[in-house]
Amino acid sequence: MRLLTHSNCKFRIVLSGTGRIYIMVTKFKNPQKIIKTLATSGPATKWKLKERTQLDYSRIHEVIKRLESGGFVKVLKTTRSEKGLTIKVYSLTFQGIVSYLDSYSLTEPSHVGKLNESTETFKERYFNEKNSYLKDLNELMNIVEKWGLISTHPIFAEIQWFLKYYPKEIIGSIILDLAKFVYSSLPHTSYSNFISQLRKEKAKLKREQKLIKELPKSLQKIQITSWFGDKSAPKSTDEIDFLKKVNFQIKQTDINLERMLEDRNNFLQNNFAELFFERIHVIQTKEKNPNKTLHNLAKDLYEKKMSGVSPLEWAINMFGVQHED
């Protein structure tokens, strides 16, 4: 077995005992390229992503598959081609958006001159750094506003409203700081642990499915006959279809995985919004600024928090001893 590398991925050339050669992709180095393309250019089909990234279609297919299973992208909608084929349009989830923002950087211009730097050189450098910073900041605001319209996340959707009352530099800094914080907390959420367990369970079921398919058809099903009393008494016959059973278990695992990924995505959105309000509260303006969308978001988050039961409250109710009169 020989390990080779490529600019986009690592793969192994495996020579089997029968002389066949297999290429095994072990790790993609640039899923962030797909995420960045979706973030900056918007939702796209696999073929559109191929055109935008100049990557092979097979690689696009594999990366999208991995990003979708990881909760970074989702199918936004399906359309039909001129030939009647189903085409999927992929979009970033909120998790995918914050993963992109986590990699986004804003470098503010330095107000300190360098050693032996002349005044004119400092002014020129500062001017260039400031222009670069403002360009990146404006690009960030455009991306956030775009995804506010696509994902309908209230904080992003109302970005232009925020910029009427708060400096753009502060809003940009808050968004990037929170994106990095929320994204870094992703592996430590209880959702991530459950998702990891479900993936292991699915992998186990897939192995069982493969073994069953390799069996002769006659062994993929068995019949169990039960007699009541002697053999002349009424009997019941049950059939166990092992392949059907494992297929059903895989389907249920997929449903649970999809639900858990959606719940984690909602958790990240709510956590981001709550932390955003905390930051804005610190720099609150002197007068009231009515906004129905943000009011409803804050009210919804507050009600969910107040109606939730803390682990200690749950434990008290769960393990409480009932006293007899």
C-alpha positions as CSV (number, residue, x, y, z in Angstrom):
1,M,0.0,0.0,0.0
2,R,1.4,3.4,-1.0
3,L,0.3,6.8,0.4
4,L,0.2,9.6,-2.1
5,T,-0.8,13.2,-1.8
6,H,-2.6,15.7,-4.0
7,S,-3.1,19.4,-3.6
8,N,-6.8,18.8,-2.7
9,C,-6.7,15.4,-0.9
10,K,-4.8,12.4,0.4
11,F,-5.4,9.0,-1.1
12,R,-4.0,5.5,-1.0
13,I,-3.3,3.2,-3.9
14,V,-4.2,-0.3,-2.7
15,L,-3.2,-3.5,-4.5
16,S,-5.6,-6.3,-3.5
17,G,-4.8,-10.0,-3.5
18,T,-6.6,-10.4,-6.8
19,G,-4.4,-7.8,-8.5
20,R,-7.0,-5.1,-8.6
21,I,-6.1,-1.5,-7.8
22,Y,-8.2,0.6,-5.5
23,I,-8.0,4.3,-4.9
24,M,-9.1,5.2,-1.3
25,V,-9.6,8.8,-0.4
26,T,-8.6,9.3,3.2
27,K,-8.9,13.0,3.8
28,F,-10.0,16.1,1.9
29,K,-7.9,19.1,2.6
30,N,-10.3,21.7,1.1
31,P,-13.9,21.4,2.2
32,Q,-13.6,25.0,3.3
33,K,-13.2,25.9,-0.4
34,I,-16.7,24.6,-1.0
35,I,-18.1,26.3,2.1
36,K,-16.4,29.6,1.0
37,T,-17.9,29.3,-2.5
38,L,-21.4,28.7,-1.1
39,A,-21.0,31.6,1.4
40,T,-19.8,34.1,-1.1
41,S,-21.8,33.0,-4.2
42,G,-24.9,31.6,-2.7
43,P,-26.7,28.3,-3.0
44,A,-25.7,26.1,-6.0
45,T,-26.0,22.7,-7.6
46,K,-23.0,20.4,-7.8
47,W,-22.3,21.3,-11.4
48,K,-22.4,25.1,-10.5
49,L,-19.9,24.3,-7.7
50,K,-17.7,22.5,-10.2
51,E,-17.7,25.6,-12.4
52,R,-17.0,28.0,-9.6
53,T,-14.3,26.0,-7.9
54,Q,-12.6,24.2,-10.9
55,L,-12.7,21.0,-8.9
56,D,-13.5,17.6,-10.3
57,Y,-17.2,16.6,-10.1
58,S,-16.4,13.4,-8.3
59,R,-14.6,15.5,-5.6
60,I,-17.5,17.9,-5.4
61,H,-19.8,15.0,-4.9
62,E,-17.7,13.5,-2.1
63,V,-17.1,16.8,-0.3
64,I,-20.8,17.7,-0.4
65,K,-21.7,14.3,0.9
66,R,-19.4,14.7,3.9
67,L,-20.4,18.3,4.5
68,E,-24.1,17.3,4.4
69,S,-23.6,14.4,6.9
70,G,-21.7,16.8,9.1
71,G,-24.5,19.3,9.2
72,F,-22.7,22.1,7.2
73,V,-24.8,22.0,4.1
74,K,-28.4,21.0,3.3
75,V,-30.6,20.6,0.2
76,L,-32.3,23.9,-0.2
77,K,-34.6,22.8,-3.0
78,T,-34.9,20.3,-5.9
79,T,-35.6,21.2,-9.5
80,R,-36.0,19.4,-12.8
81,S,-33.5,19.6,-15.6
82,E,-34.6,19.8,-19.3
83,K,-34.1,16.0,-19.5
84,G,-36.4,15.5,-16.5
85,L,-33.6,14.6,-14.0
86,T,-33.8,15.7,-10.4
87,I,-31.3,18.4,-9.5
88,K,-30.5,19.4,-5.9
89,V,-29.6,22.9,-5.0
90,Y,-27.3,23.0,-1.9
91,S,-27.1,25.7,0.7
92,L,-25.2,26.3,3.9
93,T,-26.8,25.7,7.2
94,F,-26.3,28.1,10.1
95,Q,-23.5,25.8,11.2
96,G,-21.9,26.1,7.8
97,I,-22.2,29.9,7.8
98,V,-20.5,30.3,11.2
99,S,-17.8,27.8,10.1
100,Y,-17.1,30.2,7.2
101,L,-17.2,33.3,9.4
102,D,-14.8,31.5,11.8
103,S,-12.2,31.5,9.0
104,Y,-12.9,35.1,8.1
105,S,-10.5,37.7,9.4
106,L,-10.5,41.5,9.7
107,T,-7.2,43.1,10.2
108,E,-7.5,46.7,11.5
109,P,-4.9,49.2,10.3
110,S,-2.0,49.7,12.7
111,H,-1.8,53.1,14.4
112,V,1.8,52.5,15.4
113,G,4.7,53.3,13.0
114,K,7.4,50.8,12.4
115,L,11.0,51.3,13.4
116,N,12.8,53.8,11.2
117,E,9.6,54.4,9.2
118,S,9.2,57.9,7.8
119,T,6.0,59.9,8.4
120,E,5.1,59.7,4.7
121,T,5.6,55.9,4.5
122,F,3.5,55.4,7.6
123,K,0.6,57.5,6.2
124,E,0.7,55.6,2.9
125,R,0.8,52.2,4.7
126,Y,-2.0,53.2,7.1
127,F,-4.1,54.5,4.2
128,N,-3.7,51.2,2.3
129,E,-4.4,49.1,5.4
130,K,-7.5,51.1,6.2
131,N,-8.8,50.7,2.7
132,S,-8.2,46.9,2.8
133,Y,-9.9,46.7,6.2
134,L,-13.0,48.7,5.0
135,K,-13.2,46.6,1.8
136,D,-13.2,43.3,3.9
137,L,-15.7,44.8,6.3
138,N,-18.1,45.8,3.6
139,E,-17.7,42.3,2.0
140,L,-18.5,40.7,5.4
141,M,-21.7,42.9,5.8
142,N,-22.8,41.9,2.3
143,I,-22.3,38.2,3.0
144,V,-24.2,38.4,6.3
145,E,-27.0,40.3,4.7
146,K,-27.3,37.8,1.9
147,W,-27.5,34.9,4.3
148,G,-30.0,36.8,6.3
149,L,-32.3,36.7,3.3
150,I,-31.5,33.1,2.4
151,S,-31.6,31.5,5.9
152,T,-34.0,34.1,7.4
153,H,-31.9,34.3,10.5
154,P,-33.2,37.5,12.2
155,I,-29.8,38.9,13.3
156,F,-28.4,38.5,9.8
157,A,-31.6,39.6,8.1
158,E,-31.7,42.9,10.1
159,I,-28.1,43.7,9.6
160,Q,-28.8,47.0,7.7
161,W,-31.1,48.1,10.6
162,F,-28.3,47.5,13.1
163,L,-25.9,49.6,11.0
164,K,-28.3,52.6,11.3
165,Y,-27.7,52.7,15.1
166,Y,-24.3,51.0,15.7
167,P,-20.9,51.5,14.0
168,K,-20.2,49.0,11.3
169,E,-16.8,48.2,12.8
170,I,-18.4,47.1,16.1
171,I,-21.1,45.0,14.5
172,G,-18.5,43.3,12.3
173,S,-16.3,42.6,15.2
174,I,-19.2,41.2,17.3
175,I,-20.4,38.9,14.5
176,L,-16.9,37.4,13.9
177,D,-16.1,37.0,17.6
178,L,-19.4,35.2,18.2
179,A,-19.0,33.0,15.1
180,K,-15.6,31.9,16.4
181,F,-17.0,31.2,19.9
182,V,-20.1,29.4,18.7
183,Y,-18.2,27.3,16.2
184,S,-15.4,26.4,18.7
185,S,-18.1,25.1,21.1
186,L,-19.6,22.8,18.4
187,P,-17.7,19.6,19.4
188,H,-18.5,20.1,23.1
189,T,-22.3,20.2,22.7
190,S,-24.4,17.2,23.9
191,Y,-25.9,17.1,20.4
192,S,-22.4,16.3,18.9
193,N,-22.0,13.4,21.3
194,F,-25.4,11.9,20.3
195,I,-24.6,12.5,16.6
196,S,-21.3,10.7,17.0
197,Q,-23.1,7.7,18.6
198,L,-25.7,7.6,15.9
199,R,-23.0,7.6,13.2
200,K,-21.2,4.7,14.9
201,E,-24.5,2.8,15.1
202,K,-25.2,3.5,11.4
203,A,-21.7,2.3,10.4
204,K,-22.3,-0.9,12.4
205,L,-25.7,-1.5,10.7
206,K,-24.1,-0.8,7.3
207,R,-21.6,-3.6,8.0
208,E,-24.4,-5.9,8.9
209,Q,-26.2,-5.0,5.8
210,K,-23.2,-5.8,3.6
211,L,-22.8,-9.2,5.3
212,I,-26.5,-10.1,4.8
213,K,-26.4,-9.1,1.1
214,E,-23.4,-11.5,0.7
215,L,-25.5,-14.4,2.0
216,P,-27.5,-16.6,-0.4
217,K,-31.1,-15.4,-0.8
218,S,-32.4,-18.5,1.0
219,L,-30.5,-17.5,4.1
220,Q,-31.6,-13.8,4.1
221,K,-35.0,-14.9,5.5
222,I,-36.0,-17.5,8.0
223,Q,-39.3,-18.9,9.0
224,I,-40.1,-19.8,12.6
225,T,-43.0,-22.1,13.3
226,S,-44.5,-22.4,16.7
227,W,-46.8,-25.2,17.9
228,F,-49.2,-25.1,20.8
229,G,-49.1,-28.4,22.6
230,D,-48.6,-31.3,20.2
231,K,-48.0,-30.9,16.5
232,S,-51.7,-31.5,15.7
233,A,-52.6,-28.3,17.6
234,P,-52.9,-24.9,15.9
235,K,-49.6,-23.3,14.9
236,S,-48.2,-19.9,14.0
237,T,-45.5,-19.1,11.4
238,D,-43.4,-16.0,11.5
239,E,-40.9,-14.8,8.9
240,I,-37.8,-12.8,9.8
241,D,-36.4,-10.9,6.9
242,F,-32.9,-9.9,8.0
243,L,-32.2,-7.5,5.2
244,K,-35.6,-5.8,5.5
245,K,-35.0,-5.4,9.3
246,V,-31.5,-3.9,9.0
247,N,-32.7,-1.6,6.1
248,F,-35.5,-0.3,8.5
249,Q,-33.0,0.3,11.3
250,I,-30.7,2.2,8.9
251,K,-33.6,4.4,7.8
252,Q,-34.6,5.1,11.4
253,T,-31.0,6.0,12.3
254,D,-30.9,8.4,9.3
255,I,-34.1,10.0,10.5
256,N,-32.7,10.4,14.0
257,L,-29.5,11.8,12.6
258,E,-31.3,14.4,10.5
259,R,-33.4,15.4,13.5
260,M,-30.4,15.7,15.7
261,L,-28.4,17.8,13.2
262,E,-31.4,20.1,12.8
263,D,-31.7,20.4,16.6
264,R,-28.0,21.2,16.9
265,N,-28.3,23.8,14.1
266,N,-31.2,25.5,16.0
267,F,-29.2,25.4,19.2
268,L,-26.3,27.2,17.5
269,Q,-28.7,29.8,16.0
270,N,-30.3,30.5,19.4
271,N,-27.0,30.6,21.2
272,F,-25.6,33.1,18.7
273,A,-28.6,35.3,18.9
274,E,-28.6,35.4,22.7
275,L,-24.9,36.2,22.9
276,F,-25.4,38.9,20.2
277,F,-28.1,40.6,22.4
278,E,-25.7,40.4,25.4
279,R,-23.0,42.2,23.4
280,I,-25.4,44.8,22.1
281,H,-26.8,45.4,25.6
282,V,-23.3,46.6,26.7
283,I,-23.2,49.3,24.0
284,Q,-26.9,50.1,24.1
285,T,-28.0,53.4,22.6
286,K,-29.7,56.1,24.7
287,E,-33.1,55.9,22.9
288,K,-35.4,53.1,22.1
289,N,-35.1,51.6,18.7
290,P,-38.3,49.6,17.8
291,N,-37.8,46.5,15.6
292,K,-40.6,43.9,15.4
293,T,-38.4,41.1,14.1
294,L,-35.8,41.5,16.8
295,H,-38.4,42.0,19.5
296,N,-40.1,38.7,18.5
297,L,-36.8,36.9,18.4
298,A,-35.8,38.1,21.9
299,K,-39.2,37.3,23.3
300,D,-39.1,33.8,21.8
301,L,-35.7,33.1,23.2
302,Y,-36.7,34.4,26.6
303,E,-39.9,32.3,26.8
304,K,-38.0,29.2,25.8
305,K,-35.4,29.8,28.5
306,M,-38.1,30.5,31.1
307,S,-40.2,27.5,30.2
308,G,-37.2,25.1,30.2
309,V,-36.5,22.8,33.1
310,S,-33.0,22.9,34.5
311,P,-31.2,19.5,35.1
312,L,-31.5,20.0,38.9
313,E,-35.2,20.7,38.7
314,W,-35.6,17.6,36.5
315,A,-33.6,15.5,39.0
316,I,-35.7,16.7,42.0
317,N,-38.9,15.7,40.2
318,M,-37.5,12.5,38.8
319,F,-36.0,11.1,41.9
320,G,-38.3,12.5,44.5
321,V,-39.7,10.2,47.1
322,Q,-43.5,10.1,47.5
323,H,-44.4,10.1,51.2
324,E,-47.5,8.1,52.2
325,D,-50.0,9.8,54.5
